[in-house]
Amino acid sequence: MSVSKSYTKQKGAIVILAAFILGLAATAYLLKVFNPESLRVEQNRKTSLALNEAKQALIAWAVSNTINPGQFPFPDRNNDGNYDGRSDCPSPVSAFSYAFLIGRLPIYGQTNPCVSPQTGLGVNVQDGQGNQLWYAVSRNLVHKYDAPTSNPAINPSIILTPTYPWLKVFDGSGVLISDRVAAVIISPGNSIGAQDRAAGVADANHYLDTFLIGATVFSNSDYNSADEDFVVIQSNADVNDRLTYITADELIYALEKRVLQEAKNKLTAFYAANSYYPFAAGFGSVANQNQCIQGNLRGLLPVNAPNNHVCTCAAADKTCHCSFSIVSSASFTRDDDSFVPDGAGVNSPTGACSVSLADTKTCSCKGAGGCKSLTGTTDYQCDACGVCVATVDGINKFTTTGAFAGDAGACISSANQASCVSGSDGSFALIACNGSQLMGGLLPAWFTSNQWEKYIVYAVSGDCVSSSTCLSNTSPPKITVGINPKINALVAGSLANPNASCSIASYLNSGESSNINVSNGIQDSLYQMTQPRTLTNGDQIVVIP
């Protein structure tokens, strides 16, 4: 046999072997692709991705809402004869029905009669089997179209005290997972049982499932009450719905980021126009109502100008009753007696009040607390809202980081000091901020209509207020956030609902930011950097340059 013929035979064998190997590979690939278990795993993966993408898109849509941030769109329903991917908002003449709140995800936006914004979610996601996603939303978060029309009020208070109960989500055993659900997003899967989607505009029950858990009937397809329930359950012969949900806590936490950024932008604009930052309002939505307080370096956003905070002294009981609305410090000096100093054990100052060994005649308070005389009598005390009571004896002096004026009778004021004589009636007042020291007019309408100013903590360095220009890096001590000790101002929020409290611990969770752990409860200027949200800490700190 010639060499040429032998080579030809070998070459042919190699080609046959290569073709055989390729055939085996193709067969293995086809077996993998059409393996039912592999297909199911891939479909579940795609469905999980679609649900998460839709969840993030809904949160982003609500947070970026230009008219009423936090408000959600209505679902796409079949009442108009189609599922066209657009919100179907109820007519103003239609009586409200909870059926309006469940339908397909409105991926393409809103049309009339829907109010602005009429933009879509910006995503067109389908589950792993190619189905459009479904969506149910809480009544607390949609525009009210029936008369009188209104937008929902959306702020941290709705988490615990909503106008209507939140939606509920249960697990496959019927155990409650959350009763604070803002919205639910559902993958319907392929039709099962008696579901018939042939017409293309079938009702929700032909997409979403009804099933038993024990002896209890659950359904993901109906919506009959504000606290309607939905179920996260393992797929089986009777149910193949897959769902994710958005809690009210998740929504408000995301929304708070926008609110804080808005507050930062407006305070930055205030500084650009005035070369200083405003004083803060006192804590307490009832006691102080966002009223700007002269000399106050930490509190709420200064939206309103109050009347002067008056201090009245009566000869009859030798007592002064003062409404200081806690400025950064309000001190009382007794001429004829002394206070028990800090660290003296029995009768030493309590709360946010202190007495130094160098000056035992003066009690300084930066929050709720009091100081006692050597006999154990509380002669000066303040509550968290800045209402202080002082027992006068001889000539007594009040000192504040703000400014006093309007003295009468036995009281004489000068700048940040006021002196009153016991045995005679008199009064003086803490000067209120003027209109140029307020930022209320800078805030957008949605900010104040939703009363966000009642939930945002504002703090400012002492060298950045009252015509100062933030020139110092060290004196007076600047605000410290994390390891940065040179902060001029900040805004902060949490998921807390202070309910008119005047304590910063009701507004912020972190022990550092709220100064809960500081010795003697004295407020410092240390704040923790924003940390990942946990069940016990939802603080968000935004630094203002």
ChimeraX attribute file (.defattr): number of C-alpha atoms within 10 A of each C-alpha:
attribute: neighborCount
match mode: 1-to-1
recipient: residues
	/A:1	5
	/A:2	6
	/A:3	7
	/A:4	8
	/A:5	10
	/A:6	10
	/A:7	11
	/A:8	10
	/A:9	10
	/A:10	11
	/A:11	12
	/A:12	11
	/A:13	12
	/A:14	11
	/A:15	11
	/A:16	12
	/A:17	12
	/A:18	12
	/A:19	12
	/A:20	12
	/A:21	12
	/A:22	12
	/A:23	12
	/A:24	12
	/A:25	12
	/A:26	12
	/A:27	12
	/A:28	11
	/A:29	12
	/A:30	11
	/A:31	12
	/A:32	13
	/A:33	13
	/A:34	10
	/A:35	11
	/A:36	11
	/A:37	11
	/A:38	13
	/A:39	14
	/A:40	13
	/A:41	12
	/A:42	15
	/A:43	17
	/A:44	17
	/A:45	13
	/A:46	17
	/A:47	26
	/A:48	18
	/A:49	16
	/A:50	22
	/A:51	24
	/A:52	16
	/A:53	14
	/A:54	25
	/A:55	19
	/A:56	13
	/A:57	17
	/A:58	26
	/A:59	22
	/A:60	18
	/A:61	21
	/A:62	21
	/A:63	22
	/A:64	16
	/A:65	18
	/A:66	13
	/A:67	14
	/A:68	24
	/A:69	24
	/A:70	26
	/A:71	23
	/A:72	22
	/A:73	30
	/A:74	29
	/A:75	27
	/A:76	28
	/A:77	28
	/A:78	17
	/A:79	12
	/A:80	10
	/A:81	10
	/A:82	13
	/A:83	21
	/A:84	18
	/A:85	20
	/A:86	23
	/A:87	26
	/A:88	27
	/A:89	23
	/A:90	21
	/A:91	13
	/A:92	15
	/A:93	9
	/A:94	10
	/A:95	10
	/A:96	15
	/A:97	11
	/A:98	16
	/A:99	16
	/A:100	19
	/A:101	27
	/A:102	24
	/A:103	26
	/A:104	26
	/A:105	30
	/A:106	29
	/A:107	24
	/A:108	18
	/A:109	22
	/A:110	24
	/A:111	15
	/A:112	12
	/A:113	13
	/A:114	19
	/A:115	14
	/A:116	14
	/A:117	16
	/A:118	16
	/A:119	16
	/A:120	20
	/A:121	21
	/A:122	15
	/A:123	14
	/A:124	16
	/A:125	20
	/A:126	19
	/A:127	23
	/A:128	22
	/A:129	16
	/A:130	15
	/A:131	15
	/A:132	21
	/A:133	26
	/A:134	25
	/A:135	23
	/A:136	28
	/A:137	28
	/A:138	26
	/A:139	25
	/A:140	23
	/A:141	27
	/A:142	20
	/A:143	21
	/A:144	17
	/A:145	20
	/A:146	14
	/A:147	11
	/A:148	7
	/A:149	10
	/A:150	11
	/A:151	18
	/A:152	19
	/A:153	23
	/A:154	24
	/A:155	25
	/A:156	27
	/A:157	19
	/A:158	20
	/A:159	23
	/A:160	14
	/A:161	11
	/A:162	18
	/A:163	15
	/A:164	14
	/A:165	21
	/A:166	29
	/A:167	27
	/A:168	23
	/A:169	24
	/A:170	17
	/A:171	15
	/A:172	13
	/A:173	11
	/A:174	16
	/A:175	10
	/A:176	14
	/A:177	13
	/A:178	16
	/A:179	17
	/A:180	22
	/A:181	26
	/A:182	24
	/A:183	26
	/A:184	25
	/A:185	25
	/A:186	29
	/A:187	27
	/A:188	28
	/A:189	25
	/A:190	17
	/A:191	16
	/A:192	16
	/A:193	10
	/A:194	8
	/A:195	16
	/A:196	14
	/A:197	15
	/A:198	8
	/A:199	7
	/A:200	11
	/A:201	16
	/A:202	17
	/A:203	17
	/A:204	21
	/A:205	17
	/A:206	20
	/A:207	25
	/A:208	24
	/A:209	23
	/A:210	17
	/A:211	14
	/A:212	13
	/A:213	13
	/A:214	8
	/A:215	7
	/A:216	8
	/A:217	9
	/A:218	17
	/A:219	17
	/A:220	25
	/A:221	22
	/A:222	20
	/A:223	20
	/A:224	11
	/A:225	16
	/A:226	18
	/A:227	18
	/A:228	21
	/A:229	23
	/A:230	25
	/A:231	27
	/A:232	20
	/A:233	17
	/A:234	11
	/A:235	12
	/A:236	8
	/A:237	7
	/A:238	12
	/A:239	21
	/A:240	20
	/A:241	22
	/A:242	22
	/A:243	23
	/A:244	19
	/A:245	24
	/A:246	18
	/A:247	20
	/A:248	26
	/A:249	18
	/A:250	18
	/A:251	24
	/A:252	23
	/A:253	21
	/A:254	16
	/A:255	21
	/A:256	26
	/A:257	17
	/A:258	15
	/A:259	23
	/A:260	23
	/A:261	16
	/A:262	15
	/A:263	26
	/A:264	21
	/A:265	15
	/A:266	18
	/A:267	25
	/A:268	18
	/A:269	15
	/A:270	19
	/A:271	19
	/A:272	11
	/A:273	10
	/A:274	17
	/A:275	17
	/A:276	20
	/A:277	30
	/A:278	30
	/A:279	31
	/A:280	30
	/A:281	36
	/A:282	33
	/A:283	33
	/A:284	27
	/A:285	21
	/A:286	13
	/A:287	17
	/A:288	22
	/A:289	21
	/A:290	25
	/A:291	27
	/A:292	30
	/A:293	34
	/A:294	29
	/A:295	27
	/A:296	26
	/A:297	27
	/A:298	26
	/A:299	31
	/A:300	30
	/A:301	30
	/A:302	24
	/A:303	23
	/A:304	21
	/A:305	20
	/A:306	17
	/A:307	14
	/A:308	19
	/A:309	19
	/A:310	19
	/A:311	23
	/A:312	21
	/A:313	28
	/A:314	18
	/A:315	15
	/A:316	10
	/A:317	12
	/A:318	17
	/A:319	20
	/A:320	21
	/A:321	17
	/A:322	21
	/A:323	20
	/A:324	26
	/A:325	29
	/A:326	32
	/A:327	26
	/A:328	24
	/A:329	21
	/A:330	25
	/A:331	19
	/A:332	27
	/A:333	24
	/A:334	22
	/A:335	15
	/A:336	11
	/A:337	15
	/A:338	20
	/A:339	29
	/A:340	25
	/A:341	24
	/A:342	19
	/A:343	14
	/A:344	10
	/A:345	9
	/A:346	11
	/A:347	20
	/A:348	20
	/A:349	29
	/A:350	19
	/A:351	20
	/A:352	24
	/A:353	27
	/A:354	27
	/A:355	25
	/A:356	16
	/A:357	14
	/A:358	8
	/A:359	12
	/A:360	18
	/A:361	20
	/A:362	27
	/A:363	27
	/A:364	26
	/A:365	33
	/A:366	23
	/A:367	29
	/A:368	22
	/A:369	22
	/A:370	26
	/A:371	32
	/A:372	22
	/A:373	19
	/A:374	15
	/A:375	10
	/A:376	13
	/A:377	12
	/A:378	17
	/A:379	21
	/A:380	28
	/A:381	26
	/A:382	28
	/A:383	21
	/A:384	22
	/A:385	24
	/A:386	27
	/A:387	19
	/A:388	25
	/A:389	22
	/A:390	23
	/A:391	20
	/A:392	27
	/A:393	18
	/A:394	14
	/A:395	16
	/A:396	21
	/A:397	20
	/A:398	21
	/A:399	21
	/A:400	24
	/A:401	19
	/A:402	24
	/A:403	19
	/A:404	26
	/A:405	20
	/A:406	15
	/A:407	21
	/A:408	15
	/A:409	14
	/A:410	19
	/A:411	23
	/A:412	19
	/A:413	22
	/A:414	13
	/A:415	14
	/A:416	17
	/A:417	20
	/A:418	24
	/A:419	21
	/A:420	27
	/A:421	21
	/A:422	23
	/A:423	18
	/A:424	15
	/A:425	19
	/A:426	21
	/A:427	24
	/A:428	25
	/A:429	22
	/A:430	30
	/A:431	22
	/A:432	21
	/A:433	25
	/A:434	14
	/A:435	13
	/A:436	10
	/A:437	24
	/A:438	23
	/A:439	20
	/A:440	19
	/A:441	12
	/A:442	14
	/A:443	16
	/A:444	13
	/A:445	13
	/A:446	16
	/A:447	18
	/A:448	14
	/A:449	14
	/A:450	17
	/A:451	17
	/A:452	21
	/A:453	24
	/A:454	28
	/A:455	29
	/A:456	21
	/A:457	24
	/A:458	29
	/A:459	26
	/A:460	25
	/A:461	24
	/A:462	24
	/A:463	21
	/A:464	23
	/A:465	24
	/A:466	17
	/A:467	13
	/A:468	14
	/A:469	15
	/A:470	22
	/A:471	10
	/A:472	16
	/A:473	14
	/A:474	12
	/A:475	11
	/A:476	11
	/A:477	16
	/A:478	23
	/A:479	24
	/A:480	21
	/A:481	22
	/A:482	13
	/A:483	10
	/A:484	12
	/A:485	16
	/A:486	16
	/A:487	21
	/A:488	24
	/A:489	26
	/A:490	24
	/A:491	24
	/A:492	27
	/A:493	24
	/A:494	24
	/A:495	25
	/A:496	19
	/A:497	19
	/A:498	20
	/A:499	14
	/A:500	17
	/A:501	17
	/A:502	25
	/A:503	19
	/A:504	22
	/A:505	16
	/A:506	19
	/A:507	28
	/A:508	27
	/A:509	21
	/A:510	22
	/A:511	14
	/A:512	19
	/A:513	24
	/A:514	23
	/A:515	21
	/A:516	16
	/A:517	13
	/A:518	13
	/A:519	10
	/A:520	17
	/A:521	19
	/A:522	19
	/A:523	23
	/A:524	16
	/A:525	20
	/A:526	18
	/A:527	22
	/A:528	17
	/A:529	19
	/A:530	16
	/A:531	12
	/A:532	9
	/A:533	14
	/A:534	8
	/A:535	5
	/A:536	9
	/A:537	17
	/A:538	20
	/A:539	25
	/A:540	23
	/A:541	23
	/A:542	19
	/A:543	18
	/A:544	17
	/A:545	13
